[in-house]
Amino acid sequence: MNGGTLALLIAGLFCFGAGAYLAATDNRTTGIALMSMGLIFQVLTLRQLKLARTGQARKDNGDAG
């Protein structure tokens, strides 16, 4: 896992947590927007992990491309 994937993971967790806090306490619309951004970051993280896994599987099989 590279640094970019870790950054997306941390950003997703932070945005979702901050959004949940804001939605529950004071500013509902900002909280919902932050939770949405957090989920998008998590989807991008999962995409990166899937691409890395399939790349590793190709490397293990000895395929050229």
FITI-753937 format. One record per residue (C-alpha): residue number from 1; residue in one letter; x, y, z. Coordinates in nm, 4 decimals, m for minus. Layout:
BEGIN
<NUM; 'A'; <X; Y; Z>>
...
end
This chain:
BEGIN
<1; 'M'; <0.0000; 0.0000; 0.0000>>
<2; 'N'; <0.1520; 0.3312; m0.1024>>
<3; 'G'; <0.1306; 0.6753; 0.0565>>
<4; 'G'; <m0.1488; 0.7982; m0.1690>>
<5; 'T'; <m0.3756; 0.5126; m0.0683>>
<6; 'L'; <m0.3058; 0.5772; 0.2982>>
<7; 'A'; <m0.3777; 0.9479; 0.2517>>
<8; 'L'; <m0.7145; 0.8687; 0.0912>>
<9; 'L'; <m0.7944; 0.6289; 0.3745>>
<10; 'I'; <m0.7155; 0.8810; 0.6467>>
<11; 'A'; <m0.8962; 1.1622; 0.4641>>
<12; 'G'; <m1.2046; 0.9450; 0.4248>>
<13; 'L'; <m1.2149; 0.8488; 0.7898>>
<14; 'F'; <m1.1527; 1.2045; 0.9064>>
<15; 'C'; <m1.4123; 1.3616; 0.6752>>
<16; 'F'; <m1.6775; 1.1071; 0.7643>>
<17; 'G'; <m1.6125; 1.1425; 1.1374>>
<18; 'A'; <m1.6110; 1.5213; 1.1268>>
<19; 'G'; <m1.9235; 1.5200; 0.9119>>
<20; 'A'; <m2.1064; 1.2901; 1.1506>>
<21; 'Y'; <m2.0121; 1.5151; 1.4420>>
<22; 'L'; <m2.1260; 1.8309; 1.2634>>
<23; 'A'; <m2.4486; 1.6731; 1.1419>>
<24; 'A'; <m2.5322; 1.5586; 1.4939>>
<25; 'T'; <m2.4483; 1.8823; 1.6713>>
<26; 'D'; <m2.4919; 2.2044; 1.4810>>
<27; 'N'; <m2.4434; 2.2411; 1.1074>>
<28; 'R'; <m2.6392; 1.9684; 0.9338>>
<29; 'T'; <m2.5729; 2.0576; 0.5692>>
<30; 'T'; <m2.1974; 2.0914; 0.6156>>
<31; 'G'; <m2.1942; 1.7628; 0.8055>>
<32; 'I'; <m2.3767; 1.5814; 0.5290>>
<33; 'A'; <m2.1395; 1.7283; 0.2699>>
<34; 'L'; <m1.8356; 1.6148; 0.4704>>
<35; 'M'; <m1.9799; 1.2659; 0.5147>>
<36; 'S'; <m2.0346; 1.2472; 0.1382>>
<37; 'M'; <m1.6762; 1.3502; 0.0740>>
<38; 'G'; <m1.5587; 1.0895; 0.3238>>
<39; 'L'; <m1.7504; 0.8163; 0.1441>>
<40; 'I'; <m1.6055; 0.9262; m0.1897>>
<41; 'F'; <m1.2552; 0.9068; m0.0444>>
<42; 'Q'; <m1.3293; 0.5581; 0.0861>>
<43; 'V'; <m1.4537; 0.4441; m0.2557>>
<44; 'L'; <m1.1351; 0.5797; m0.4139>>
<45; 'T'; <m0.9309; 0.3931; m0.1528>>
<46; 'L'; <m1.1088; 0.0675; m0.2305>>
<47; 'R'; <m1.0518; 0.1262; m0.6014>>
<48; 'Q'; <m0.6794; 0.1761; m0.5449>>
<49; 'L'; <m0.6597; m0.1390; m0.3329>>
<50; 'K'; <m0.8420; m0.3405; m0.5984>>
<51; 'L'; <m0.6088; m0.2144; m0.8713>>
<52; 'A'; <m0.3066; m0.2991; m0.6586>>
<53; 'R'; <m0.4393; m0.6478; m0.5898>>
<54; 'T'; <m0.5093; m0.7235; m0.9568>>
<55; 'G'; <m0.1682; m0.5870; m1.0504>>
<56; 'Q'; <m0.0085; m0.8165; m0.7942>>
<57; 'A'; <m0.2084; m1.1142; m0.9263>>
<58; 'R'; <m0.0859; m1.0460; m1.2801>>
<59; 'K'; <0.2682; m1.0139; m1.1524>>
<60; 'D'; <0.2404; m1.3483; m0.9698>>
<61; 'N'; <0.1002; m1.5239; m1.2770>>
<62; 'G'; <0.3780; m1.3957; m1.4992>>
<63; 'D'; <0.1428; m1.2283; m1.7461>>
<64; 'A'; <0.2922; m0.9592; m1.9642>>
<65; 'G'; <m0.0067; m0.7291; m1.9524>>
end
